Amino acid sequence: MSQMTNTINDLIGFWAALDLQVQAWAGSIHTPLGIKCFNLVTYTGSSVAFLILTLFISFNMLSKQRISEAIFLNVSLFSAWWIMIFLKNVFERSRPAGEALTIASGFSLPSGHAMLSMAFYGFLAGLLLRHEKSSRARWGAALLFIWVILIGFSRIYLNVHYLSDVLAGFILGFIIMILSLVGMDRAKC
């Protein structure tokens, strides 16, 4: 048991040190233009942006009789949202020290922007790949995943999350996205 405790403590120490190193590096590359650009990027992972996009995209899907896709897009986003809120309240991790360069409230772990972006934009990327086998669809899906990564990086750059918060958000959002896509497939049967 002592060996396992030591291993867990070593792992926690490793991540804490890595979080601080990445935070220091991100702080060293701040520029006024970078702060403005990453504030725009981070906004596309905000609750307001998701509510607007979800309404627009869901109505578009419903108008095309893609009811299952509209339902499971919402399942992916809102289940991620509730799980994120629950986990933030379980872990109660403080945000990074220093000046936050964007608006952020609540606890830090997991990153809601990273988690919701992966669940939402990732789900849309999955739909793109299912409907079209063209290179255009593959590029569109790749661009959505790159955008998700940029949103996650923006949270570190703007000093409101640690690397581990963002990675946890990505992993949990990816799991929810996959489960939502699988659920959609099974619901069609």
ZAMARGU-4260 file (C-alpha; in steps of 0.2 Angstrom, whole numbers, plus 5000, padded with zeros to 4 digits):
<rodrens>
0) 5000/5000/5000 | 5014/5012/5004 | 5022/5009/4987 | 5005/5014/4979 | 5004/5029/4990
5) 5021/5035/4985 | 5017/5032/4966 | 5002/5043/4967 | 5011/5056/4977 | 5025/5056/4964
10) 5012/5057/4950 | 5003/5072/4958 | 5020/5080/4961 | 5024/5078/4943 | 5008/5086/4937
15) 5009/5100/4949 | 5027/5104/4943 | 5022/5103/4925 | 5007/5114/4928 | 5018/5127/4935
20) 5031/5126/4921 | 5017/5127/4907 | 5009/5142/4917 | 5026/5151/4918 | 5030/5148/4899
25) 5012/5154/4894 | 5015/5170/4904 | 5032/5173/4896 | 5024/5174/4878 | 5010/5186/4883
30) 5007/5200/4870 | 4993/5213/4869 | 4988/5206/4852 | 4989/5188/4859 | 4978/5192/4874
35) 4965/5200/4862 | 4966/5185/4850 | 4964/5172/4863 | 4950/5181/4872 | 4941/5179/4855
40) 4945/5161/4854 | 4940/5158/4872 | 4923/5166/4869 | 4919/5152/4857 | 4920/5140/4871
45) 4909/5150/4883 | 4892/5146/4889 | 4884/5161/4879 | 4892/5155/4863 | 4886/5137/4866
50) 4868/5142/4870 | 4868/5152/4854 | 4876/5139/4843 | 4866/5125/4850 | 4850/5134/4846
55) 4855/5138/4829 | 4862/5121/4824 | 4848/5111/4833 | 4834/5121/4823 | 4844/5119/4807
60) 4845/5100/4810 | 4827/5099/4815 | 4822/5108/4799 | 4831/5095/4789 | 4823/5080/4799
65) 4839/5076/4808 | 4830/5074/4824 | 4842/5061/4832 | 4857/5072/4828 | 4849/5087/4836
70) 4844/5078/4851 | 4861/5070/4854 | 4870/5086/4850 | 4861/5093/4865 | 4864/5077/4875
75) 4882/5078/4872 | 4883/5097/4877 | 4872/5097/4892 | 4878/5081/4900 | 4895/5088/4898
80) 4889/5104/4906 | 4881/5095/4921 | 4896/5083/4924 | 4908/5098/4923 | 4898/5107/4936
85) 4897/5092/4947 | 4916/5088/4946 | 4921/5107/4949 | 4911/5106/4965 | 4919/5089/4970
90) 4937/5094/4967 | 4936/5113/4972 | 4953/5117/4964 | 4958/5135/4964 | 4962/5144/4948
95) 4980/5149/4945 | 4988/5163/4955 | 4991/5179/4946 | 4980/5190/4935 | 4967/5182/4925
100) 4967/5189/4908 | 4948/5185/4904 | 4933/5182/4914 | 4932/5166/4924 | 4922/5161/4939
105) 4921/5146/4950 | 4933/5132/4952 | 4947/5126/4940 | 4946/5107/4938 | 4940/5102/4925
110) 4941/5116/4912 | 4923/5119/4907 | 4929/5127/4890 | 4939/5112/4886 | 4926/5099/4891
115) 4911/5107/4883 | 4921/5112/4867 | 4927/5094/4865 | 4909/5087/4868 | 4901/5100/4856
120) 4913/5104/4842 | 4919/5086/4843 | 4902/5079/4841 | 4899/5091/4826 | 4916/5084/4819
125) 4910/5066/4821 | 4894/5071/4812 | 4904/5078/4797 | 4914/5062/4796 | 4898/5052/4796
130) 4889/5061/4782 | 4903/5064/4770 | 4918/5054/4766 | 4926/5068/4756 | 4942/5077/4760
135) 4932/5093/4763 | 4923/5084/4777 | 4940/5077/4784 | 4947/5095/4784 | 4932/5102/4792
140) 4933/5089/4806 | 4951/5092/4808 | 4948/5111/4809 | 4935/5108/4822 | 4947/5098/4833
145) 4961/5111/4830 | 4949/5124/4836 | 4945/5114/4852 | 4964/5113/4856 | 4965/5132/4853
150) 4951/5135/4865 | 4960/5124/4878 | 4976/5133/4875 | 4967/5150/4877 | 4962/5145/4895
155) 4980/5142/4899 | 4987/5157/4890 | 4974/5168/4899 | 4979/5162/4916 | 4963/5154/4921
160) 4967/5136/4920 | 4981/5124/4922 | 4987/5112/4909 | 4980/5097/4919 | 4963/5106/4920
165) 4962/5107/4901 | 4968/5089/4898 | 4955/5083/4910 | 4942/5093/4901 | 4948/5086/4884
170) 4947/5068/4890 | 4930/5069/4899 | 4923/5079/4884 | 4930/5066/4872 | 4922/5052/4882
175) 4905/5061/4882 | 4906/5065/4864 | 4910/5046/4860 | 4896/5040/4871 | 4884/5053/4863
180) 4888/5047/4845 | 4886/5029/4851 | 4870/5033/4859 | 4864/5041/4843 | 4868/5026/4833
185) 4859/5014/4845 | 4844/5026/4846 | 4842/5025/4827 | 4840/5006/4828
</rodrens>
